[in-house]
Amino acid sequence: GYSEAESLALRHNPQILNARAAIDGAEADVLTAGARPNAVMSVNGSGIDKSQYSSNMKLNAVDTIVRIDQPFERGNKRDLRLAKAGDLNQAALWDLQETIRQERLRVVSAWLDLRVAEQRTQLADANLAQSERVADKARLRFKAGDLSGADLGRIESDTARLQADAQMARRDRARASALLASLLGQVMQNQLISTRGDWPPLMSHPDAEKIMNELSDKRPDVQAARARLAAAKQSIELARAQRTRDITVGLQYERNNPTVVNSVGAGVAIPLFTGNNFEG
């Protein structure tokens, strides 16, 4: 039945599965966009005292500095990244709904094509069977001298034409079955599908126009386009925010030789836009 075909497509259709996977990717992008800069730890050695080192006092031979630097973003960059990723995630959700809408339409259309092909095949087979019975009787009449050879040839020619029509109808049915199977996913691949149940309900043209006029702005592809437009605006603001200087705050611990004097310190790093002011 067409409702069964729609249900199978929702679970196994390749395009719908791809759209669902795209949502997972968009959600991962949201996590990435919200990540804060990682701190950097460094250990440096300097001022190596050879005399201390030669006296087997290795611990006092090197000035050791342990430093941790933490970058801090400014210019609202993180919030802009999150807003952009959120809009793109919303667009992916609307894309899924649009894919479902498109694939349901394709499934119902393929189901209808298969139903029509089945009925054409039944009609062609019935016509062929009737023609073959007429041809058999015509041959008997020809043998009895009750039918001319020209009339027999015309009847056999019609039978051959109907046989070709029946073969073409069966090929069309097999092609329609394969198309519907491909839309229903691998679970239905390599199976000869046949339809059952009633035809889908009809809708009058005025009712269809009314629904289309009411829902045109709410279509999933329109909503996805609006979400991408919002993401593009966030991208512009994020590009402008690159002109805001980020800062890096560092803390360090230093151990000096040979007196083993310990000290702590702090520092701030600010980028200087001497060669590039992010004009692009």
C-alpha positions in Angstrom: 0.0 0.0 0.0 1.1 3.6 -0.6 1.0 4.3 3.2 3.3 1.3 3.8 5.7 2.6 1.1 5.8 6.0 2.8 6.6 4.3 6.2 9.4 2.2 4.7 10.9 5.3 3.0 11.0 7.2 6.3 13.1 4.5 7.8 15.3 3.3 4.9 15.3 5.9 2.1 19.0 6.8 1.4 18.3 10.5 0.9 16.5 10.8 4.3 19.2 8.8 6.0 21.8 11.3 4.6 19.7 14.2 5.8 19.6 12.8 9.3 23.4 12.3 9.2 23.8 15.9 8.2 21.9 16.9 11.4 24.5 15.0 13.4 27.2 16.9 11.7 25.5 20.2 12.3 25.2 19.4 16.0 28.9 18.6 16.1 29.6 22.0 14.6 27.6 23.6 17.4 29.9 21.9 19.9 32.9 23.0 18.0 31.7 26.6 17.8 31.2 26.8 21.5 34.7 25.5 22.4 36.9 28.0 24.2 40.6 28.4 23.4 42.9 25.9 25.1 45.6 27.0 27.5 49.2 26.3 26.6 51.8 25.0 29.0 55.5 25.5 28.3 58.7 24.5 30.1 61.9 26.3 29.3 65.5 25.9 30.4 68.1 28.6 30.2 71.2 30.0 31.8 73.0 26.6 32.0 75.8 26.9 34.6 78.7 24.6 33.4 80.5 24.8 36.7 77.4 23.6 38.6 76.8 20.9 36.0 80.4 19.7 36.3 80.2 19.5 40.0 77.4 16.9 39.5 74.8 19.4 40.8 72.6 19.0 37.9 69.4 20.3 39.5 71.1 23.6 40.1 72.7 23.9 36.7 69.7 25.2 34.7 67.2 28.0 35.2 63.8 26.4 34.8 60.7 28.3 33.8 57.2 26.7 33.8 54.6 28.9 32.1 50.9 28.6 31.4 49.3 30.9 28.8 45.5 31.2 28.4 44.1 33.0 25.4 40.9 35.0 25.8 38.6 35.9 22.9 37.1 39.3 22.6 34.7 40.9 20.2 31.9 38.4 21.0 33.5 35.9 18.7 32.3 32.8 20.5 28.7 33.9 20.7 28.7 34.8 17.0 30.1 31.3 16.2 27.4 29.7 18.3 24.7 31.8 16.6 26.0 30.9 13.2 26.3 27.2 14.0 22.8 27.2 15.6 21.3 28.8 12.4 23.0 26.2 10.3 21.8 23.4 12.6 18.3 24.8 12.2 18.7 24.8 8.5 19.8 21.1 8.6 16.6 20.3 10.5 14.5 22.1 7.9 16.5 20.3 5.2 15.5 17.0 6.7 11.8 18.0 6.6 12.2 19.1 3.0 14.0 15.9 2.1 11.1 13.9 3.7 8.6 16.0 1.8 10.4 15.4 -1.6 11.0 11.7 -1.0 7.4 11.1 0.1 6.3 12.8 -3.1 8.7 10.6 -5.2 7.5 7.5 -3.3 3.8 8.2 -3.9 4.5 9.1 -7.6 6.5 5.9 -8.0 3.7 3.9 -6.3 1.2 5.4 -8.7 3.4 4.7 -11.7 3.7 1.0 -10.5 -0.1 0.8 -10.0 -0.7 2.1 -13.5 1.9 -0.2 -15.0 0.3 -3.2 -13.2 -3.1 -2.4 -14.6 -1.6 -1.8 -18.1 0.1 -5.2 -17.8 -3.2 -6.9 -16.8 -5.0 -5.2 -19.6 -2.3 -6.1 -22.1 -2.2 -9.7 -20.9 -6.0 -10.0 -21.2 -6.0 -8.5 -24.7 -3.2 -10.9 -25.7 -5.0 -13.9 -24.2 -8.2 -13.0 -26.1 -6.3 -12.4 -29.3 -4.5 -15.8 -29.0 -7.9 -17.5 -28.6 -9.2 -15.7 -31.7 -6.0 -16.6 -33.6 -6.4 -20.3 -32.7 -10.0 -20.3 -33.9 -8.9 -18.5 -37.1 -6.3 -21.2 -37.8 -9.0 -23.9 -37.5 -11.3 -21.9 -39.8 -8.4 -21.5 -42.2 -7.7 -25.3 -42.2 -11.4 -25.9 -42.8 -11.4 -23.4 -45.7 -13.7 -21.0 -44.0 -11.2 -18.2 -43.8 -8.8 -16.7 -46.3 -5.0 -16.6 -45.8 -5.1 -12.8 -45.9 -7.6 -12.6 -43.0 -5.6 -15.2 -41.0 -2.4 -13.1 -41.6 -4.2 -10.0 -40.4 -5.3 -11.7 -37.2 -1.9 -13.2 -36.5 -0.3 -9.8 -37.1 -2.7 -8.2 -34.5 -1.8 -11.0 -32.1 2.0 -10.4 -32.6 1.4 -6.7 -32.0 -0.5 -7.4 -28.8 2.3 -9.8 -27.7 4.8 -7.0 -28.2 2.6 -4.6 -26.2 2.3 -7.1 -23.4 6.1 -7.6 -23.3 6.6 -3.8 -23.2 4.0 -3.5 -20.4 5.8 -6.1 -18.4 9.1 -4.3 -18.9 7.5 -1.0 -17.8 6.1 -2.7 -14.7 9.5 -4.2 -13.8 11.1 -0.8 -14.3 8.5 0.9 -12.1 9.0 -1.8 -9.4 12.7 -1.2 -9.4 12.3 2.5 -9.1 10.0 2.2 -6.1 12.3 -0.4 -4.5 15.3 2.0 -4.9 13.3 4.7 -3.0 12.5 2.4 -0.2 16.1 1.6 0.6 18.2 -1.5 0.7 15.6 -3.5 2.6 13.5 -3.7 -0.5 16.3 -4.0 -3.1 16.2 -6.8 -5.6 12.5 -7.5 -4.8 9.6 -7.4 -7.3 7.2 -5.1 -5.6 3.5 -5.1 -6.3 0.9 -2.7 -5.0 -2.2 -3.4 -3.0 -5.0 -1.5 -1.3 -6.8 1.6 -2.4 -5.6 4.5 -4.4 -4.4 7.6 -2.5 -7.3 10.0 -1.6 -7.9 12.7 -4.1 -7.9 16.4 -3.4 -9.8 19.0 -5.3 -7.9 21.7 -7.2 -9.4 24.6 -5.1 -8.5 22.8 -1.9 -4.9 22.2 -3.1 -4.5 25.9 -4.1 -5.8 27.0 -0.7 -3.3 24.8 1.1 -0.4 25.9 -1.1 -1.2 29.6 -0.6 -1.4 29.2 3.2 1.7 27.1 3.5 4.0 28.7 0.9 6.0 30.7 3.4 6.1 27.7 5.8 7.6 25.3 3.4 10.7 23.6 4.8 13.0 24.7 1.9 11.9 28.3 2.5 12.6 28.0 6.2 16.0 26.4 5.5 16.9 29.3 3.2 15.9 31.8 5.9 18.1 30.0 8.5 21.0 30.1 6.1 20.5 33.8 5.5 20.7 34.4 9.2 23.8 32.3 9.4 25.4 34.4 6.6 24.7 37.5 8.5 26.4 36.0 11.6 29.3 35.1 9.4 29.7 38.8 8.3 29.7 39.9 12.0 32.2 37.2 12.9 34.5 38.4 10.1 34.3 41.9 11.4 35.0 40.7 14.9 38.4 39.5 13.8 39.5 43.1 14.0 39.0 43.0 17.8 42.3 42.0 19.4 42.3 38.8 21.5 44.6 38.8 24.6 46.6 36.1 26.2 47.3 36.1 29.9 50.2 34.1 31.2 51.4 32.9 34.6 54.9 31.5 35.2 57.0 29.9 37.9 60.8 30.3 37.7 63.5 28.4 39.5 66.9 30.1 39.4 70.3 28.6 39.9 72.6 28.3 41.7 70.9 29.7 44.8 67.6 28.0 44.0 65.6 31.1 44.3 62.0 30.6 43.2 59.8 33.4 41.7 56.5 33.8 40.1 55.4 36.2 37.3 52.6 37.2 35.0 52.3 38.6 31.5 49.8 39.8 29.0 50.2 39.4 25.2 48.3 41.6 22.7 48.6 41.1 18.9 49.8 44.1 16.9 48.1 44.4 13.6 51.2 45.7 11.9 50.9 43.8 8.6 47.2 42.8 8.5 44.1 44.5 9.8 41.7 41.8 8.5 40.5 44.1 5.6 39.4 41.0 3.7 
